[in-house]
Amino acid sequence: MRETTASIIINNYNYGRFLGDAIDSALAQTYPLLVAARALAGAFGGVTGALILAIVGDVIPEDRRGAAMGLVMSAFSIANICGVPLGLMLASGFNWHVPFFALAGLSVVILAILIRVMPSLRSHLAHLSEEPPTARMLAILSGPAHQKAFLFMGMLTFTGFVVFPYLPKYFVANVGLTEKQLPWIYVFGGFCTMFRMNWIGRWADRCGKKRVFTLMSLTCAFPILLVTNLPAVPLVVSVAVSTLLMVCMSGRFVPAMALMTGSIEARHRGGFMSINSSVQQFAAGIAAWISGIILGQTATGQITHYPVTGFVSVTCALFCIYLSRFLGARPERTEIETMAKVGGPEPRPK
């Protein structure tokens, strides 16, 4: 599974994968230049993230795709555990330019590893002559199966982002945590999620991706309602509840992404995943905006109506279960099998 390993390497350093933009960010002397450099890095980063999932869909057979997707997506947890605290430590110990220089250096190392590890995945290029890029994009956008998959992923993202953006503020204002205690929530949540992702992926391969997605979606309803109604509690309780929420919410994405990559034709998978990244970002922005409209604040600074966002999130999670019925695996040869068939030895004459 060399391709999956390479994808994890890319994913772990998601914000530093484009060397030039990392250096530009480090050398920026004004805030507008920094924002411009990060926007450019995000433009390249969004495409890279989509390619990671497309590669998994192309090279991993359907019966092992859940485990591979769990392995890849656990990289997000590793990044949360290692990347963010390390970046903050470098910025505090030196200055804010240093993390970007460090990312540029890591990008060089990652690029060298990718050149060494990644195979040439080119069999899908045979379809390029069949239709122009504009027609291909229109086919992706207009396909009923693709539209249902986009709606599914949009609702899946909306479910989490209607709650998560205001979680730190709620924990400080209503639950009673301090700003210095907040990192423990993300450290423990990311650590547990990292290990559970792989287990959920293997579970999905054994028991069925739709079944596992349904069970994880139903399971996440309890921690959603618990967190959004949490009163003032000790730090241990806060960490336990928030960790349960992160494990359940992120656990839905492993079978969901495996289902979605399997429901898209290989020749459309790269373009689909690129658009899907935009759909996720759009859904996350809409969810945060709606949460901002729902929530209020008392004179003492406490957050109000946060339980309402919990009920909205649970409703969306249940709706995702219904939408998952429209995602089905397509019988197709994987990229590895295609390369083996094309590049393998000729059969011996009898």
PyMOL commands that set and color helices and strands:
alter all, ss='L'
color gray80, all
select helices_A, chain A and resi 2-12+19-27+31-59+62-93+97-117+123-130+133-142+144-161+164-175+182-207+209-228+235-262+266-294+306-326+335-343
alter helices_A, ss='H'
color red, helices_A
select strands_A, chain A and resi 296-297+303-304
alter strands_A, ss='S'
color yellow, strands_A
deselect
rebuild
show_as cartoon
